[in-house]
Amino acid sequence: MITLPRRLLEEILSHARREAPKEVCGWLAGRGARILKVLPVPNAAKDPHLRFRMDPEAQLRTMHEIDDGGMEIVGTYHSHPKTPPIPSPHDRELALYPEAAHLIVSLAVPEPQVRCYRIAPEKTVEIGLLLDP
């Protein structure tokens, strides 16, 4: 189970809506299973309408920011502007940290859908997402 304050979920949703129909991405930082900060990272994919790839320089810079802030990487987030919040084959390829949470926001329906997963080479498991007030 991952704990996410509602205000941080709103930041992620705002980021996804602002950039749609492009996919967005970023880091989830915190301690243990509690997310304390969301750090957007520019999408550097060749076709950001179909996939995401974190910009390498910004990715490294935000990783240092997380470390300097005394936090750890809890996971990543990205959006699916036109498809359900289920990991795609490409998402599975990019999931290099099986212990990390992978939060996916779908804007495919009027009310955004949010799901969270642990993605390992042998299997993908949906994990609970507890929204804090």
PyRosetta script that sets phi, psi and omega in degrees:
from pyrosetta import init, pose_from_sequence

init()
pose = pose_from_sequence("MITLPRRLLEEILSHARREAPKEVCGWLAGRGARILKVLPVPNAAKDPHLRFRMDPEAQLRTMHEIDDGGMEIVGTYHSHPKTPPIPSPHDRELALYPEAAHLIVSLAVPEPQVRCYRIAPEKTVEIGLLLDP")
pose.set_psi(1, 135.9)
pose.set_omega(1, 177.2)
pose.set_phi(2, -112.6)
pose.set_psi(2, 138.6)
pose.set_omega(2, 177.4)
pose.set_phi(3, -106.3)
pose.set_psi(3, 127.8)
pose.set_omega(3, -176.6)
pose.set_phi(4, -132.1)
pose.set_psi(4, 119.8)
pose.set_omega(4, 174.7)
pose.set_phi(5, -62.3)
pose.set_psi(5, 141.3)
pose.set_omega(5, -178.4)
pose.set_phi(6, -56.7)
pose.set_psi(6, -36.4)
pose.set_omega(6, -179.3)
pose.set_phi(7, -63.7)
pose.set_psi(7, -33.2)
pose.set_omega(7, 177.3)
pose.set_phi(8, -73.8)
pose.set_psi(8, -36.1)
pose.set_omega(8, 174.6)
pose.set_phi(9, -62.1)
pose.set_psi(9, -40.1)
pose.set_omega(9, 178.4)
pose.set_phi(10, -62.8)
pose.set_psi(10, -35.8)
pose.set_omega(10, 176.2)
pose.set_phi(11, -62.7)
pose.set_psi(11, -43.3)
pose.set_omega(11, 179.7)
pose.set_phi(12, -64.7)
pose.set_psi(12, -46.0)
pose.set_omega(12, 179.9)
pose.set_phi(13, -62.8)
pose.set_psi(13, -40.4)
pose.set_omega(13, 178.4)
pose.set_phi(14, -62.9)
pose.set_psi(14, -43.9)
pose.set_omega(14, 177.8)
pose.set_phi(15, -59.5)
pose.set_psi(15, -46.7)
pose.set_omega(15, -178.0)
pose.set_phi(16, -64.1)
pose.set_psi(16, -43.8)
pose.set_omega(16, -179.3)
pose.set_phi(17, -66.6)
pose.set_psi(17, -40.6)
pose.set_omega(17, -178.3)
pose.set_phi(18, -61.4)
pose.set_psi(18, -38.6)
pose.set_omega(18, -175.1)
pose.set_phi(19, -94.4)
pose.set_psi(19, -12.0)
pose.set_omega(19, -178.6)
pose.set_phi(20, -56.1)
pose.set_psi(20, 140.5)
pose.set_omega(20, 14.4)
pose.set_phi(21, -90.4)
pose.set_psi(21, 13.5)
pose.set_omega(21, 175.1)
pose.set_phi(22, -80.9)
pose.set_psi(22, 152.1)
pose.set_omega(22, 173.1)
pose.set_phi(23, -77.3)
pose.set_psi(23, 147.3)
pose.set_omega(23, 175.4)
pose.set_phi(24, -116.7)
pose.set_psi(24, 164.7)
pose.set_omega(24, 179.8)
pose.set_phi(25, -153.9)
pose.set_psi(25, 164.2)
pose.set_omega(25, 178.1)
pose.set_phi(26, 177.1)
pose.set_psi(26, 178.9)
pose.set_omega(26, -179.5)
pose.set_phi(27, -98.2)
pose.set_psi(27, 150.0)
pose.set_omega(27, 169.9)
pose.set_phi(28, -110.3)
pose.set_psi(28, 116.2)
pose.set_omega(28, -176.9)
pose.set_phi(29, -111.6)
pose.set_psi(29, 149.7)
pose.set_omega(29, 178.2)
pose.set_phi(30, 175.2)
pose.set_psi(30, -149.5)
pose.set_omega(30, 178.4)
pose.set_phi(31, -136.4)
pose.set_psi(31, 130.0)
pose.set_omega(31, -177.5)
pose.set_phi(32, 61.5)
pose.set_psi(32, -126.2)
pose.set_omega(32, -178.9)
pose.set_phi(33, -102.8)
pose.set_psi(33, 13.5)
pose.set_omega(33, -178.8)
pose.set_phi(34, -105.9)
pose.set_psi(34, 121.7)
pose.set_omega(34, 178.4)
pose.set_phi(35, -84.6)
pose.set_psi(35, 127.7)
pose.set_omega(35, -178.5)
pose.set_phi(36, -112.8)
pose.set_psi(36, -19.0)
pose.set_omega(36, -176.6)
pose.set_phi(37, -154.3)
pose.set_psi(37, 144.9)
pose.set_omega(37, 176.1)
pose.set_phi(38, -112.3)
pose.set_psi(38, 129.2)
pose.set_omega(38, -179.6)
pose.set_phi(39, -122.2)
pose.set_psi(39, 100.8)
pose.set_omega(39, 177.5)
pose.set_phi(40, -63.4)
pose.set_psi(40, 144.6)
pose.set_omega(40, 176.8)
pose.set_phi(41, -128.9)
pose.set_psi(41, 132.7)
pose.set_omega(41, 179.8)
pose.set_phi(42, -57.6)
pose.set_psi(42, 143.3)
pose.set_omega(42, 177.4)
pose.set_phi(43, -84.4)
pose.set_psi(43, 117.1)
pose.set_omega(43, -177.5)
pose.set_phi(44, -104.6)
pose.set_psi(44, 14.9)
pose.set_omega(44, 179.7)
pose.set_phi(45, -64.5)
pose.set_psi(45, 149.2)
pose.set_omega(45, 177.6)
pose.set_phi(46, -61.1)
pose.set_psi(46, -36.9)
pose.set_omega(46, 175.8)
pose.set_phi(47, -126.0)
pose.set_psi(47, 85.7)
pose.set_omega(47, -176.3)
pose.set_phi(48, -67.2)
pose.set_psi(48, -7.4)
pose.set_omega(48, 175.6)
pose.set_phi(49, -78.3)
pose.set_psi(49, -17.1)
pose.set_omega(49, -176.2)
pose.set_phi(50, -117.2)
pose.set_psi(50, -19.7)
pose.set_omega(50, -177.5)
pose.set_phi(51, -159.9)
pose.set_psi(51, 175.7)
pose.set_omega(51, 177.4)
pose.set_phi(52, -130.2)
pose.set_psi(52, 155.1)
pose.set_omega(52, 171.3)
pose.set_phi(53, -153.4)
pose.set_psi(53, 120.5)
pose.set_omega(53, -179.1)
pose.set_phi(54, -62.3)
pose.set_psi(54, 134.7)
pose.set_omega(54, 174.7)
pose.set_phi(55, -59.0)
pose.set_psi(55, 122.4)
pose.set_omega(55, -173.3)
pose.set_phi(56, -57.3)
pose.set_psi(56, -43.8)
pose.set_omega(56, -178.5)
pose.set_phi(57, -67.1)
pose.set_psi(57, -44.8)
pose.set_omega(57, 179.1)
pose.set_phi(58, -67.0)
pose.set_psi(58, -35.9)
pose.set_omega(58, 178.3)
pose.set_phi(59, -60.4)
pose.set_psi(59, -48.1)
pose.set_omega(59, 179.9)
pose.set_phi(60, -65.0)
pose.set_psi(60, -42.6)
pose.set_omega(60, 180.0)
pose.set_phi(61, -60.3)
pose.set_psi(61, -44.8)
pose.set_omega(61, -179.1)
pose.set_phi(62, -72.0)
pose.set_psi(62, -29.8)
pose.set_omega(62, 175.0)
pose.set_phi(63, -63.4)
pose.set_psi(63, -40.6)
pose.set_omega(63, 176.4)
pose.set_phi(64, -65.4)
pose.set_psi(64, -39.2)
pose.set_omega(64, 178.6)
pose.set_phi(65, -61.6)
pose.set_psi(65, -40.9)
pose.set_omega(65, 177.9)
pose.set_phi(66, -62.6)
pose.set_psi(66, -48.5)
pose.set_omega(66, -179.6)
pose.set_phi(67, -63.4)
pose.set_psi(67, -44.9)
pose.set_omega(67, 180.0)
pose.set_phi(68, -64.4)
pose.set_psi(68, -26.7)
pose.set_omega(68, 178.9)
pose.set_phi(69, -84.7)
pose.set_psi(69, 5.8)
pose.set_omega(69, 178.8)
pose.set_phi(70, 73.9)
pose.set_psi(70, 20.8)
pose.set_omega(70, 179.3)
pose.set_phi(71, -112.9)
pose.set_psi(71, 178.1)
pose.set_omega(71, 176.9)
pose.set_phi(72, -129.8)
pose.set_psi(72, 164.2)
pose.set_omega(72, 176.0)
pose.set_phi(73, -77.6)
pose.set_psi(73, 116.8)
pose.set_omega(73, 176.2)
pose.set_phi(74, -86.9)
pose.set_psi(74, -32.3)
pose.set_omega(74, 179.7)
pose.set_phi(75, 173.8)
pose.set_psi(75, -162.4)
pose.set_omega(75, 179.6)
pose.set_phi(76, -126.4)
pose.set_psi(76, 165.4)
pose.set_omega(76, 169.7)
pose.set_phi(77, -136.6)
pose.set_psi(77, 154.0)
pose.set_omega(77, 170.4)
pose.set_phi(78, -158.2)
pose.set_psi(78, 167.8)
pose.set_omega(78, -176.8)
pose.set_phi(79, -113.0)
pose.set_psi(79, 155.1)
pose.set_omega(79, 170.7)
pose.set_phi(80, -121.2)
pose.set_psi(80, 93.7)
pose.set_omega(80, -176.9)
pose.set_phi(81, -61.8)
pose.set_psi(81, -29.1)
pose.set_omega(81, -173.9)
pose.set_phi(82, -126.7)
pose.set_psi(82, 2.5)
pose.set_omega(82, -177.6)
pose.set_phi(83, -130.3)
pose.set_psi(83, 164.4)
pose.set_omega(83, -179.5)
pose.set_phi(84, -63.4)
pose.set_psi(84, 163.5)
pose.set_omega(84, -179.0)
pose.set_phi(85, -81.1)
pose.set_psi(85, 57.8)
pose.set_omega(85, -179.2)
pose.set_phi(86, -121.1)
pose.set_psi(86, 134.9)
pose.set_omega(86, -178.6)
pose.set_phi(87, -59.4)
pose.set_psi(87, 129.5)
pose.set_omega(87, 176.5)
pose.set_phi(88, -83.3)
pose.set_psi(88, 168.5)
pose.set_omega(88, 174.2)
pose.set_phi(89, -55.8)
pose.set_psi(89, -39.6)
pose.set_omega(89, 177.6)
pose.set_phi(90, -63.6)
pose.set_psi(90, -41.9)
pose.set_omega(90, 177.3)
pose.set_phi(91, -59.1)
pose.set_psi(91, -40.5)
pose.set_omega(91, -179.7)
pose.set_phi(92, -66.2)
pose.set_psi(92, -37.3)
pose.set_omega(92, 177.9)
pose.set_phi(93, -63.1)
pose.set_psi(93, -37.5)
pose.set_omega(93, -176.9)
pose.set_phi(94, -80.1)
pose.set_psi(94, -14.0)
pose.set_omega(94, -175.9)
pose.set_phi(95, -78.6)
pose.set_psi(95, 86.7)
pose.set_omega(95, -176.2)
pose.set_phi(96, -89.9)
pose.set_psi(96, -8.5)
pose.set_omega(96, -177.5)
pose.set_phi(97, -119.9)
pose.set_psi(97, 92.8)
pose.set_omega(97, -175.4)
pose.set_phi(98, -62.2)
pose.set_psi(98, -22.5)
pose.set_omega(98, -180.0)
pose.set_phi(99, -84.1)
pose.set_psi(99, -10.3)
pose.set_omega(99, -177.7)
pose.set_phi(100, -81.9)
pose.set_psi(100, 151.6)
pose.set_omega(100, 173.2)
pose.set_phi(101, -83.1)
pose.set_psi(101, 140.6)
pose.set_omega(101, 177.6)
pose.set_phi(102, -122.1)
pose.set_psi(102, 101.8)
pose.set_omega(102, -177.8)
pose.set_phi(103, -92.0)
pose.set_psi(103, 129.2)
pose.set_omega(103, -179.5)
pose.set_phi(104, -121.5)
pose.set_psi(104, 128.7)
pose.set_omega(104, 177.5)
pose.set_phi(105, -107.5)
pose.set_psi(105, 127.2)
pose.set_omega(105, 176.1)
pose.set_phi(106, -107.6)
pose.set_psi(106, 132.5)
pose.set_omega(106, 174.4)
pose.set_phi(107, -108.2)
pose.set_psi(107, 18.2)
pose.set_omega(107, -175.1)
pose.set_phi(108, -70.2)
pose.set_psi(108, -20.0)
pose.set_omega(108, 178.2)
pose.set_phi(109, -123.5)
pose.set_psi(109, 161.3)
pose.set_omega(109, -175.4)
pose.set_phi(110, -54.3)
pose.set_psi(110, -42.2)
pose.set_omega(110, 177.4)
pose.set_phi(111, -94.7)
pose.set_psi(111, 115.5)
pose.set_omega(111, -177.2)
pose.set_phi(112, -54.2)
pose.set_psi(112, 143.8)
pose.set_omega(112, 176.5)
pose.set_phi(113, -110.5)
pose.set_psi(113, 141.5)
pose.set_omega(113, -178.4)
pose.set_phi(114, -131.1)
pose.set_psi(114, 130.7)
pose.set_omega(114, 176.1)
pose.set_phi(115, -136.0)
pose.set_psi(115, 156.3)
pose.set_omega(115, -178.5)
pose.set_phi(116, -131.4)
pose.set_psi(116, 140.7)
pose.set_omega(116, -174.5)
pose.set_phi(117, -137.5)
pose.set_psi(117, 159.3)
pose.set_omega(117, 162.2)
pose.set_phi(118, -111.2)
pose.set_psi(118, 126.3)
pose.set_omega(118, -175.5)
pose.set_phi(119, -117.6)
pose.set_psi(119, 115.5)
pose.set_omega(119, 177.5)
pose.set_phi(120, -119.2)
pose.set_psi(120, 159.9)
pose.set_omega(120, -178.6)
pose.set_phi(121, -53.5)
pose.set_psi(121, -36.9)
pose.set_omega(121, -175.4)
pose.set_phi(122, -88.9)
pose.set_psi(122, -20.9)
pose.set_omega(122, 178.7)
pose.set_phi(123, -165.9)
pose.set_psi(123, 159.6)
pose.set_omega(123, 176.2)
pose.set_phi(124, -117.6)
pose.set_psi(124, 130.8)
pose.set_omega(124, -177.6)
pose.set_phi(125, -125.7)
pose.set_psi(125, 129.0)
pose.set_omega(125, 174.4)
pose.set_phi(126, -74.8)
pose.set_psi(126, 136.3)
pose.set_omega(126, 178.8)
pose.set_phi(127, -116.9)
pose.set_psi(127, 157.2)
pose.set_omega(127, -179.2)
pose.set_phi(128, -69.4)
pose.set_psi(128, 149.4)
pose.set_omega(128, 177.3)
pose.set_phi(129, -127.9)
pose.set_psi(129, 112.3)
pose.set_omega(129, 179.9)
pose.set_phi(130, -98.5)
pose.set_psi(130, 120.5)
pose.set_omega(130, 178.9)
pose.set_phi(131, -92.4)
pose.set_psi(131, 120.7)
pose.set_omega(131, 176.6)
pose.set_phi(132, -87.0)
pose.set_psi(132, 146.2)
pose.set_omega(132, 176.9)
pose.set_phi(133, -62.4)
pose.dump_pdb("model.pdb")
